[in-house]
């Protein structure tokens, strides 16, 4: 490893991994947000039964 340049290959590999991880995280969060906004019509809403 050069004292001036540092470990370029490791730095670039880790940089690419960080970028890919951020993209996966953003896509996952975006997908979760859209799934929560759209109601699930296959499951009927249950109301509470009140004993009078």
N, CA, C and O atoms as a Tripos MOL2 file, in Angstrom:
@<TRIPOS>MOLECULE
protein
  208   207    52     0     0
PROTEIN
NO_CHARGES

@<TRIPOS>ATOM
      1 N           0.8550   -1.1740    0.0000 N.3       1 UNK1
      2 CA          0.0000    0.0000    0.0000 C.3       1 UNK1
      3 C           0.8960    1.2310    0.0000 C.2       1 UNK1
      4 O           1.8570    1.3140    0.7650 O.2       1 UNK1
      5 N           0.5780    2.1650   -0.8480 N.am      2 UNK2
      6 CA          1.3590    3.3730   -0.9620 C.3       2 UNK2
      7 C           0.9970    4.3530    0.1590 C.2       2 UNK2
      8 O          -0.1720    4.4890    0.5230 O.2       2 UNK2
      9 N           1.9890    5.0160    0.6870 N.am      3 UNK3
     10 CA          1.7340    5.9860    1.7530 C.3       3 UNK3
     11 C           0.9830    7.1980    1.2140 C.2       3 UNK3
     12 O           0.1850    7.8020    1.9300 O.2       3 UNK3
     13 N           1.2350    7.5600   -0.0530 N.am      4 UNK4
     14 CA          0.5630    8.7180   -0.6360 C.3       4 UNK4
     15 C          -0.8540    8.3870   -1.1080 C.2       4 UNK4
     16 O          -1.8020    9.1220   -0.8310 O.2       4 UNK4
     17 N          -0.9770    7.2890   -1.8120 N.am      5 UNK5
     18 CA         -2.2570    6.9860   -2.4510 C.3       5 UNK5
     19 C          -3.1970    6.1750   -1.5800 C.2       5 UNK5
     20 O          -4.4070    6.1960   -1.8050 O.2       5 UNK5
     21 N          -2.6890    5.4790   -0.6170 N.am      6 UNK6
     22 CA         -3.5660    4.6380    0.1990 C.3       6 UNK6
     23 C          -3.9540    3.3810   -0.5520 C.2       6 UNK6
     24 O          -3.3530    3.0530   -1.5760 O.2       6 UNK6
     25 N          -4.9360    2.6880   -0.0590 N.am      7 UNK7
     26 CA         -5.3750    1.4330   -0.6590 C.3       7 UNK7
     27 C          -6.5480    1.7170   -1.5840 C.2       7 UNK7
     28 O          -7.7070    1.6330   -1.1780 O.2       7 UNK7
     29 N          -6.2360    2.0560   -2.8390 N.am      8 UNK8
     30 CA         -7.2750    2.4790   -3.7700 C.3       8 UNK8
     31 C          -8.2470    1.3600   -4.1170 C.2       8 UNK8
     32 O          -9.4500    1.5950   -4.2250 O.2       8 UNK8
     33 N          -7.7420    0.1600   -4.2890 N.am      9 UNK9
     34 CA         -8.6200   -0.9280   -4.7190 C.3       9 UNK9
     35 C          -9.6570   -1.2440   -3.6430 C.2       9 UNK9
     36 O         -10.8290   -1.4580   -3.9520 O.2       9 UNK9
     37 N          -9.2300   -1.2730   -2.3910 N.am     10 UNK10
     38 CA        -10.1800   -1.5470   -1.3140 C.3      10 UNK10
     39 C         -11.1720   -0.3940   -1.1810 C.2      10 UNK10
     40 O         -12.3700   -0.6170   -1.0070 O.2      10 UNK10
     41 N         -10.6750    0.8280   -1.2610 N.am     11 UNK11
     42 CA        -11.5390    1.9940   -1.1430 C.3      11 UNK11
     43 C         -12.6220    1.9670   -2.2140 C.2      11 UNK11
     44 O         -13.7960    2.1850   -1.9130 O.2      11 UNK11
     45 N         -12.2330    1.6980   -3.4800 N.am     12 UNK12
     46 CA        -13.2050    1.7000   -4.5680 C.3      12 UNK12
     47 C         -14.2040    0.5470   -4.4240 C.2      12 UNK12
     48 O         -15.3870    0.7120   -4.7220 O.2      12 UNK12
     49 N         -13.7340   -0.6120   -3.9710 N.am     13 UNK13
     50 CA        -14.6280   -1.7490   -3.7720 C.3      13 UNK13
     51 C         -15.6570   -1.4330   -2.6900 C.2      13 UNK13
     52 O         -16.8490   -1.6880   -2.8620 O.2      13 UNK13
     53 N         -15.1920   -0.8820   -1.5830 N.am     14 UNK14
     54 CA        -16.1060   -0.5360   -0.4960 C.3      14 UNK14
     55 C         -17.0460    0.6000   -0.8970 C.2      14 UNK14
     56 O         -18.2030    0.6260   -0.4780 O.2      14 UNK14
     57 N         -16.5570    1.5290   -1.7010 N.am     15 UNK15
     58 CA        -17.3890    2.6360   -2.1670 C.3      15 UNK15
     59 C         -18.5370    2.1090   -3.0170 C.2      15 UNK15
     60 O         -19.6830    2.5290   -2.8530 O.2      15 UNK15
     61 N         -18.2300    1.1910   -3.9230 N.am     16 UNK16
     62 CA        -19.2690    0.6050   -4.7690 C.3      16 UNK16
     63 C         -20.2670   -0.1940   -3.9340 C.2      16 UNK16
     64 O         -21.4660   -0.1730   -4.2150 O.2      16 UNK16
     65 N         -19.7880   -0.8890   -2.9220 N.am     17 UNK17
     66 CA        -20.6880   -1.6460   -2.0460 C.3      17 UNK17
     67 C         -21.6230   -0.7160   -1.2940 C.2      17 UNK17
     68 O         -22.8110   -1.0080   -1.1520 O.2      17 UNK17
     69 N         -21.0920    0.4100   -0.8080 N.am     18 UNK18
     70 CA        -21.9280    1.3720   -0.0830 C.3      18 UNK18
     71 C         -23.0100    1.9400   -0.9910 C.2      18 UNK18
     72 O         -24.1660    2.0630   -0.5870 O.2      18 UNK18
     73 N         -22.6300    2.2890   -2.2320 N.am     19 UNK19
     74 CA        -23.5910    2.8560   -3.1740 C.3      19 UNK19
     75 C         -24.6930    1.8480   -3.4700 C.2      19 UNK19
     76 O         -25.8720    2.2010   -3.4830 O.2      19 UNK19
     77 N         -24.3140    0.5930   -3.7070 N.am     20 UNK20
     78 CA        -25.3040   -0.4450   -3.9990 C.3      20 UNK20
     79 C         -26.2160   -0.6810   -2.8050 C.2      20 UNK20
     80 O         -27.4180   -0.8810   -2.9750 O.2      20 UNK20
     81 N         -25.6570   -0.6600   -1.5970 N.am     21 UNK21
     82 CA        -26.4650   -0.8680   -0.3910 C.3      21 UNK21
     83 C         -27.4700    0.2680   -0.2130 C.2      21 UNK21
     84 O         -28.6210    0.0320    0.1540 O.2      21 UNK21
     85 N         -27.0330    1.4970   -0.4720 N.am     22 UNK22
     86 CA        -27.9520    2.6380   -0.3670 C.3      22 UNK22
     87 C         -29.0860    2.5290   -1.3770 C.2      22 UNK22
     88 O         -30.2380    2.8220   -1.0530 O.2      22 UNK22
     89 N         -28.7640    2.1050   -2.6120 N.am     23 UNK23
     90 CA        -29.8000    1.9650   -3.6280 C.3      23 UNK23
     91 C         -30.8070    0.9000   -3.2340 C.2      23 UNK23
     92 O         -32.0110    1.1030   -3.3920 O.2      23 UNK23
     93 N         -30.3350   -0.2370   -2.7200 N.am     24 UNK24
     94 CA        -31.2450   -1.2960   -2.2920 C.3      24 UNK24
     95 C         -32.1460   -0.8160   -1.1620 C.2      24 UNK24
     96 O         -33.3410   -1.1120   -1.1370 O.2      24 UNK24
     97 N         -31.5560   -0.0660   -0.2190 N.am     25 UNK25
     98 CA        -32.3260    0.4430    0.9130 C.3      25 UNK25
     99 C         -33.3920    1.4200    0.4480 C.2      25 UNK25
    100 O         -34.5320    1.3590    0.9090 O.2      25 UNK25
    101 N         -33.0340    2.3210   -0.4600 N.am     26 UNK26
    102 CA        -34.0010    3.2970   -0.9620 C.3      26 UNK26
    103 C         -35.1420    2.6140   -1.6970 C.2      26 UNK26
    104 O         -36.3050    2.9780   -1.5210 O.2      26 UNK26
    105 N         -34.8110    1.6120   -2.5300 N.am     27 UNK27
    106 CA        -35.8550    0.9010   -3.2580 C.3      27 UNK27
    107 C         -36.7840    0.1580   -2.2990 C.2      27 UNK27
    108 O         -38.0000    0.1400   -2.4900 O.2      27 UNK27
    109 N         -36.2060   -0.4470   -1.2780 N.am     28 UNK28
    110 CA        -37.0120   -1.1620   -0.2940 C.3      28 UNK28
    111 C         -37.9500   -0.2050    0.4380 C.2      28 UNK28
    112 O         -39.1320   -0.5060    0.6070 O.2      28 UNK28
    113 N         -37.4340    0.9400    0.8730 N.am     29 UNK29
    114 CA        -38.2610    1.9100    1.5810 C.3      29 UNK29
    115 C         -39.3520    2.4730    0.6760 C.2      29 UNK29
    116 O         -40.4810    2.6830    1.1180 O.2      29 UNK29
    117 N         -39.0140    2.7160   -0.5930 N.am     30 UNK30
    118 CA        -40.0060    3.2380   -1.5310 C.3      30 UNK30
    119 C         -41.1060    2.2060   -1.7540 C.2      30 UNK30
    120 O         -42.2860    2.5560   -1.7960 O.2      30 UNK30
    121 N         -40.7270    0.9320   -1.8980 N.am     31 UNK31
    122 CA        -41.6960   -0.1400   -2.1010 C.3      31 UNK31
    123 C         -42.5970   -0.2910   -0.8850 C.2      31 UNK31
    124 O         -43.8060   -0.4760   -1.0280 O.2      31 UNK31
    125 N         -42.0240   -0.2160    0.3060 N.am     32 UNK32
    126 CA        -42.8160   -0.3180    1.5400 C.3      32 UNK32
    127 C         -43.7990    0.8430    1.6460 C.2      32 UNK32
    128 O         -44.9400    0.6540    2.0690 O.2      32 UNK32
    129 N         -43.3660    2.0390    1.2660 N.am     33 UNK33
    130 CA        -44.2370    3.2110    1.3600 C.3      33 UNK33
    131 C         -45.4220    3.0770    0.4060 C.2      33 UNK33
    132 O         -46.5440    3.4340    0.7660 O.2      33 UNK33
    133 N         -45.1910    2.5710   -0.7980 N.am     34 UNK34
    134 CA        -46.2910    2.4380   -1.7510 C.3      34 UNK34
    135 C         -47.2380    1.3220   -1.3310 C.2      34 UNK34
    136 O         -48.4420    1.4260   -1.5620 O.2      34 UNK34
    137 N         -46.7250    0.2580   -0.7220 N.am     35 UNK35
    138 CA        -47.5920   -0.8240   -0.2660 C.3      35 UNK35
    139 C         -48.4680   -0.3650    0.8960 C.2      35 UNK35
    140 O         -49.6180   -0.7920    0.9980 O.2      35 UNK35
    141 N         -47.9590    0.4790    1.7580 N.am     36 UNK36
    142 CA        -48.7460    0.9560    2.8900 C.3      36 UNK36
    143 C         -49.8160    1.9480    2.4370 C.2      36 UNK36
    144 O         -50.8810    2.0230    3.0500 O.2      36 UNK36
    145 N         -49.5500    2.7120    1.3730 N.am     37 UNK37
    146 CA        -50.5290    3.6820    0.8970 C.3      37 UNK37
    147 C         -51.7110    2.9900    0.2360 C.2      37 UNK37
    148 O         -52.8550    3.3990    0.4340 O.2      37 UNK37
    149 N         -51.4500    1.9380   -0.5540 N.am     38 UNK38
    150 CA        -52.5460    1.2610   -1.2400 C.3      38 UNK38
    151 C         -53.1930    0.2570   -0.2900 C.2      38 UNK38
    152 O         -52.5090   -0.6070    0.2590 O.2      38 UNK38
    153 N         -54.5130    0.3650   -0.0930 N.am     39 UNK39
    154 CA        -55.1850   -0.5500    0.8360 C.3      39 UNK39
    155 C         -55.2530   -1.9500    0.2460 C.2      39 UNK39
    156 O         -55.3480   -2.1170   -0.9700 O.2      39 UNK39
    157 N         -55.2040   -2.9400    1.1030 N.am     40 UNK40
    158 CA        -55.2790   -4.3290    0.6940 C.3      40 UNK40
    159 C         -56.7570   -4.7130    0.6480 C.2      40 UNK40
    160 O         -57.4010   -4.8410    1.6890 O.2      40 UNK40
    161 N         -57.2920   -4.8980   -0.5590 N.am     41 UNK41
    162 CA        -58.7200   -5.1630   -0.7110 C.3      41 UNK41
    163 C         -59.0580   -6.6340   -0.4780 C.2      41 UNK41
    164 O         -60.2350   -6.9730   -0.3500 O.2      41 UNK41
    165 N         -58.0680   -7.5050   -0.4200 N.am     42 UNK42
    166 CA        -58.3540   -8.9210   -0.2420 C.3      42 UNK42
    167 C         -58.7310   -9.2640    1.2010 C.2      42 UNK42
    168 O         -59.3800  -10.2820    1.4460 O.2      42 UNK42
    169 N         -58.3320   -8.4280    2.1490 N.am     43 UNK43
    170 CA        -58.6360   -8.6840    3.5590 C.3      43 UNK43
    171 C         -59.7280   -7.7080    4.0040 C.2      43 UNK43
    172 O         -59.5060   -6.4980    4.0300 O.2      43 UNK43
    173 N         -60.9050   -8.2340    4.3540 N.am     44 UNK44
    174 CA        -61.9830   -7.3250    4.7940 C.3      44 UNK44
    175 C         -61.6740   -6.7360    6.1660 C.2      44 UNK44
    176 O         -61.0430   -7.3770    7.0060 O.2      44 UNK44
    177 N         -62.1210   -5.5280    6.3710 N.am     45 UNK45
    178 CA        -61.9030   -4.8570    7.6490 C.3      45 UNK45
    179 C         -62.8480   -5.4490    8.6820 C.2      45 UNK45
    180 O         -64.0320   -5.6470    8.4110 O.2      45 UNK45
    181 N         -62.3210   -5.7310    9.8630 N.am     46 UNK46
    182 CA        -63.1460   -6.2760   10.9360 C.3      46 UNK46
    183 C         -63.4560   -5.1780   11.9460 C.2      46 UNK46
    184 O         -62.5720   -4.4420   12.3830 O.2      46 UNK46
    185 N         -64.7130   -5.0880   12.2970 N.am     47 UNK47
    186 CA        -65.1150   -4.1330   13.3170 C.3      47 UNK47
    187 C         -65.1990   -4.8210   14.6650 C.2      47 UNK47
    188 O         -65.3000   -6.0460   14.7310 O.2      47 UNK47
    189 N         -65.1590   -4.0620   15.7220 N.am     48 UNK48
    190 CA        -65.2900   -4.6380   17.0530 C.3      48 UNK48
    191 C         -66.7430   -4.9790   17.3380 C.2      48 UNK48
    192 O         -67.6450   -4.2110   17.0050 O.2      48 UNK48
    193 N         -66.9620   -6.1160   17.9460 N.am     49 UNK49
    194 CA        -68.3120   -6.4920   18.3350 C.3      49 UNK49
    195 C         -68.5510   -5.9500   19.7350 C.2      49 UNK49
    196 O         -67.7610   -6.1740   20.6530 O.2      49 UNK49
    197 N         -69.6510   -5.2360   19.8750 N.am     50 UNK50
    198 CA        -69.9770   -4.6230   21.1390 C.3      50 UNK50
    199 C         -71.1570   -5.3630   21.7580 C.2      50 UNK50
    200 O         -72.1970   -5.5290   21.1210 O.2      50 UNK50
    201 N         -70.9930   -5.7980   22.9850 N.am     51 UNK51
    202 CA        -72.0720   -6.4890   23.6910 C.3      51 UNK51
    203 C         -72.9400   -5.4220   24.3770 C.2      51 UNK51
    204 O         -72.4520   -4.6790   25.2280 O.2      51 UNK51
    205 N         -74.2250   -5.3480   24.0060 N.am     52 UNK52
    206 CA        -75.0920   -4.3320   24.5890 C.3      52 UNK52
    207 C         -76.0220   -4.9060   25.6220 C.2      52 UNK52
    208 O         -76.8190   -4.1750   26.2090 O.2      52 UNK52
@<TRIPOS>BOND
     1     1     2 1
     2     2     3 1
     3     3     4 2
     4     3     5 am
     5     5     6 1
     6     6     7 1
     7     7     8 2
     8     7     9 am
     9     9    10 1
    10    10    11 1
    11    11    12 2
    12    11    13 am
    13    13    14 1
    14    14    15 1
    15    15    16 2
    16    15    17 am
    17    17    18 1
    18    18    19 1
    19    19    20 2
    20    19    21 am
    21    21    22 1
    22    22    23 1
    23    23    24 2
    24    23    25 am
    25    25    26 1
    26    26    27 1
    27    27    28 2
    28    27    29 am
    29    29    30 1
    30    30    31 1
    31    31    32 2
    32    31    33 am
    33    33    34 1
    34    34    35 1
    35    35    36 2
    36    35    37 am
    37    37    38 1
    38    38    39 1
    39    39    40 2
    40    39    41 am
    41    41    42 1
    42    42    43 1
    43    43    44 2
    44    43    45 am
    45    45    46 1
    46    46    47 1
    47    47    48 2
    48    47    49 am
    49    49    50 1
    50    50    51 1
    51    51    52 2
    52    51    53 am
    53    53    54 1
    54    54    55 1
    55    55    56 2
    56    55    57 am
    57    57    58 1
    58    58    59 1
    59    59    60 2
    60    59    61 am
    61    61    62 1
    62    62    63 1
    63    63    64 2
    64    63    65 am
    65    65    66 1
    66    66    67 1
    67    67    68 2
    68    67    69 am
    69    69    70 1
    70    70    71 1
    71    71    72 2
    72    71    73 am
    73    73    74 1
    74    74    75 1
    75    75    76 2
    76    75    77 am
    77    77    78 1
    78    78    79 1
    79    79    80 2
    80    79    81 am
    81    81    82 1
    82    82    83 1
    83    83    84 2
    84    83    85 am
    85    85    86 1
    86    86    87 1
    87    87    88 2
    88    87    89 am
    89    89    90 1
    90    90    91 1
    91    91    92 2
    92    91    93 am
    93    93    94 1
    94    94    95 1
    95    95    96 2
    96    95    97 am
    97    97    98 1
    98    98    99 1
    99    99   100 2
   100    99   101 am
   101   101   102 1
   102   102   103 1
   103   103   104 2
   104   103   105 am
   105   105   106 1
   106   106   107 1
   107   107   108 2
   108   107   109 am
   109   109   110 1
   110   110   111 1
   111   111   112 2
   112   111   113 am
   113   113   114 1
   114   114   115 1
   115   115   116 2
   116   115   117 am
   117   117   118 1
   118   118   119 1
   119   119   120 2
   120   119   121 am
   121   121   122 1
   122   122   123 1
   123   123   124 2
   124   123   125 am
   125   125   126 1
   126   126   127 1
   127   127   128 2
   128   127   129 am
   129   129   130 1
   130   130   131 1
   131   131   132 2
   132   131   133 am
   133   133   134 1
   134   134   135 1
   135   135   136 2
   136   135   137 am
   137   137   138 1
   138   138   139 1
   139   139   140 2
   140   139   141 am
   141   141   142 1
   142   142   143 1
   143   143   144 2
   144   143   145 am
   145   145   146 1
   146   146   147 1
   147   147   148 2
   148   147   149 am
   149   149   150 1
   150   150   151 1
   151   151   152 2
   152   151   153 am
   153   153   154 1
   154   154   155 1
   155   155   156 2
   156   155   157 am
   157   157   158 1
   158   158   159 1
   159   159   160 2
   160   159   161 am
   161   161   162 1
   162   162   163 1
   163   163   164 2
   164   163   165 am
   165   165   166 1
   166   166   167 1
   167   167   168 2
   168   167   169 am
   169   169   170 1
   170   170   171 1
   171   171   172 2
   172   171   173 am
   173   173   174 1
   174   174   175 1
   175   175   176 2
   176   175   177 am
   177   177   178 1
   178   178   179 1
   179   179   180 2
   180   179   181 am
   181   181   182 1
   182   182   183 1
   183   183   184 2
   184   183   185 am
   185   185   186 1
   186   186   187 1
   187   187   188 2
   188   187   189 am
   189   189   190 1
   190   190   191 1
   191   191   192 2
   192   191   193 am
   193   193   194 1
   194   194   195 1
   195   195   196 2
   196   195   197 am
   197   197   198 1
   198   198   199 1
   199   199   200 2
   200   199   201 am
   201   201   202 1
   202   202   203 1
   203   203   204 2
   204   203   205 am
   205   205   206 1
   206   206   207 1
   207   207   208 2
@<TRIPOS>SUBSTRUCTURE
     1 UNK1         2 RESIDUE 1 A UNK
     2 UNK2         6 RESIDUE 1 A UNK
     3 UNK3        10 RESIDUE 1 A UNK
     4 UNK4        14 RESIDUE 1 A UNK
     5 UNK5        18 RESIDUE 1 A UNK
     6 UNK6        22 RESIDUE 1 A UNK
     7 UNK7        26 RESIDUE 1 A UNK
     8 UNK8        30 RESIDUE 1 A UNK
     9 UNK9        34 RESIDUE 1 A UNK
    10 UNK10       38 RESIDUE 1 A UNK
    11 UNK11       42 RESIDUE 1 A UNK
    12 UNK12       46 RESIDUE 1 A UNK
    13 UNK13       50 RESIDUE 1 A UNK
    14 UNK14       54 RESIDUE 1 A UNK
    15 UNK15       58 RESIDUE 1 A UNK
    16 UNK16       62 RESIDUE 1 A UNK
    17 UNK17       66 RESIDUE 1 A UNK
    18 UNK18       70 RESIDUE 1 A UNK
    19 UNK19       74 RESIDUE 1 A UNK
    20 UNK20       78 RESIDUE 1 A UNK
    21 UNK21       82 RESIDUE 1 A UNK
    22 UNK22       86 RESIDUE 1 A UNK
    23 UNK23       90 RESIDUE 1 A UNK
    24 UNK24       94 RESIDUE 1 A UNK
    25 UNK25       98 RESIDUE 1 A UNK
    26 UNK26      102 RESIDUE 1 A UNK
    27 UNK27      106 RESIDUE 1 A UNK
    28 UNK28      110 RESIDUE 1 A UNK
    29 UNK29      114 RESIDUE 1 A UNK
    30 UNK30      118 RESIDUE 1 A UNK
    31 UNK31      122 RESIDUE 1 A UNK
    32 UNK32      126 RESIDUE 1 A UNK
    33 UNK33      130 RESIDUE 1 A UNK
    34 UNK34      134 RESIDUE 1 A UNK
    35 UNK35      138 RESIDUE 1 A UNK
    36 UNK36      142 RESIDUE 1 A UNK
    37 UNK37      146 RESIDUE 1 A UNK
    38 UNK38      150 RESIDUE 1 A UNK
    39 UNK39      154 RESIDUE 1 A UNK
    40 UNK40      158 RESIDUE 1 A UNK
    41 UNK41      162 RESIDUE 1 A UNK
    42 UNK42      166 RESIDUE 1 A UNK
    43 UNK43      170 RESIDUE 1 A UNK
    44 UNK44      174 RESIDUE 1 A UNK
    45 UNK45      178 RESIDUE 1 A UNK
    46 UNK46      182 RESIDUE 1 A UNK
    47 UNK47      186 RESIDUE 1 A UNK
    48 UNK48      190 RESIDUE 1 A UNK
    49 UNK49      194 RESIDUE 1 A UNK
    50 UNK50      198 RESIDUE 1 A UNK
    51 UNK51      202 RESIDUE 1 A UNK
    52 UNK52      206 RESIDUE 1 A UNK
